[in-house]
Structures are given as C-alpha cells and as structure tokens.
Amino acid sequence: MINKVIIIGSGPAGLTAGIYTARAKLSPILIQGNQPGGQLITTTKVENWPGMIEVMGTQLMMDMQKQAEHCGCEIISDVVTKVDFSKKPYKIFTKNGKELQAESVIVATGASHKKLNIPGEEEYWSKGVSVCATCDAPFFKDKNVIVVGGGNSAVMEVEHLSHHAKKVTLIHITDELSATDPIKDKILQNPKIEILYNSTLSEIKGDGQKVTEVIIENQKDKTKTNVQTDGIFIAIGMKPNTDFLKGQLELDDYGYVVLKQKTLTSKDGVFAAGDLSDYVYKQAITASGQGCMAALDCQKHLSSK
C-alpha cells in the first residue's frame, strides 16, 4: 500500500501536520518516535501557549494527539530507523520491522538539547533545571539562577533571564566567551550578571522537589565550590535528530535539514517542520506553525500531481 503522506515525529510540528493533513482527507500516518510528544512532554508548566494561561506540557501534547486522532490521523508507536528517498514511492523503515511507502513525507523529528551528564541533572530536570529561558524565566522572578555555556545562545539566555532574576551567574568552561561581541556586550555591562570563567558544574543538588545548590569546579586549580541557586539553565547547544536522514536529505554542517523553499527539503515531496530545521526560534508555537505550513505545502504538492 502506498500512503499519501507519512509524518515522522510527534511533537508540536508533527501533530499539527497530522491535524491539517487529516482534515485535508489525506489519511496521514504519524510515527511517534523515541519521545512521543517531543520536548514538551518533559516540561512542567507552559505559560506561553496562546489561549492557555497555564497548561502542563504533558497535557498539551496529549490533547494535541487526541485532536490529531479525532481528525483521522493514524498514529503508530514506533521509531523510524532508516528512510529511502532515492525514488518514489519513498520508503520508511521502523524499529519494529515495518516498511511503509509514501508519496510524500513530512519530517518533524525535532532536536535534542545537549546535556551536562552530571549527578542531579536528570533528577531535577524540570524541577529547576531548564533549557529555555523564554519558556521558564518568569518562574525565577527575583531569584538566583545559573546559566551554563558561552556561545550566542547562552548569552541570549542570560540577557533574557536578567529581566526576571535577581542575579544571573554564567558559567563557562574557557577563559573567553565564544558569543559574538554585539550580543555579549549587553551582559558584560550588566551589574546583575556575574561570569565565572574556566569553570564547570560538577553536580546539581536539591531537596528532592527543587534545585537548591550546585557544585562549581574551577578548571585551572580543580577547586570545588558550593553555590546556592534556584535554577540552572543549560545552553551548550542542540543536536538535530537527523542521523537517519544522512545521505537522504541535504543537511548543513550542524546536521539541520536544509530547506529549499518554504518547508520543502532537497527531495521533491519531502517536507520538514520544527526544530530539525530551525536553529533560531526553537519554540513550540513556531514548530506548530511550521507543521501547519508543511501540511499545506504537502497538500498542494499532492494535488498538483
């Protein structure tokens, strides 16, 4: 059987694409992937989703999945391990041994935040450990927070947090920030911001419910210092979940899918949406918007055939 459209990924981008393609009577099949619901499934409160003052990330994604299924999107609990976009119909291979064929494909597998892999990180994930200041900064009003990183993303996190937190400490592993001058100039002149160079986090501690302190290690003399804090923002980069697309779609030097026009990839009939092609905004709402765009582009592509 050759399906009209297969969607790979079940975050905001994938589920929105599922809703739109289902409403267009394209009978989409959506393959959930390793993390059904995407990054939002690991968050707690979401306060920047339009129309909702507050919603739990898990609940939001469950509701989106229910809506997609209600519209007629078939959702498969499986993981795509390989694709063949060399010729049509395109082939998708899964971990459970399925081989699916499709006239068109929407890829929405997102990106994963790089982690520190230190004690306490997993335990206090979403309990004080965050990767998105835009999402979580309001929760740390007049509190002390720490940001780990030194590139443009980390500096932008620091600058955003400085409008909410009482004090922001930036921890960077080398003796110089890698962020560009116009961006880092803002934080270097801000009295609310302290920068600890040649330093790393070695452990995150808490009371079982929330973060209370961290252990900071100086990379030169290896001394360790306990510092009280209310939150940690990790900004050491992201890795797009595109390993299975190597050799099938054009990727940039960092592994992000290259878009040729709107949501169209380097292959005719293959579209991309969300964080796997977006290294700028990285928000649930922008991913959802791109999912809509990919679905509409896909619909137009199929109708033209």
Buried (B, 14 or more C-beta within 10 A) or exposed (E): EEBBBBBBBBBBBBBBBBBBBBBBEBEBBBBBBEBBBBBBBBBEEBEBBEEEEEBBBBEBBBEBBEBBBEBBBBBBEBBBEEBBBEEBBBBBBBEEEEEBBBBBBBBBBBBBBBEBEBEBBEBBBEBBBBBBBBBBBEBBEEBBBBBBBBBBBBBBBBBBBBEBBEBBBBBBBEEEBEBEEEBBEBBEEEEBBBBBBBBBBBBBBBEEEEBBBBBBBBBEEEEEEEBEBBBBBBBBBBEBBBEBBEEBBEBEEEBBBEBEEEBBBBBEBBBBBBBBBBBEEBBBEBBBBBBBBBBBBBBEBBEEE
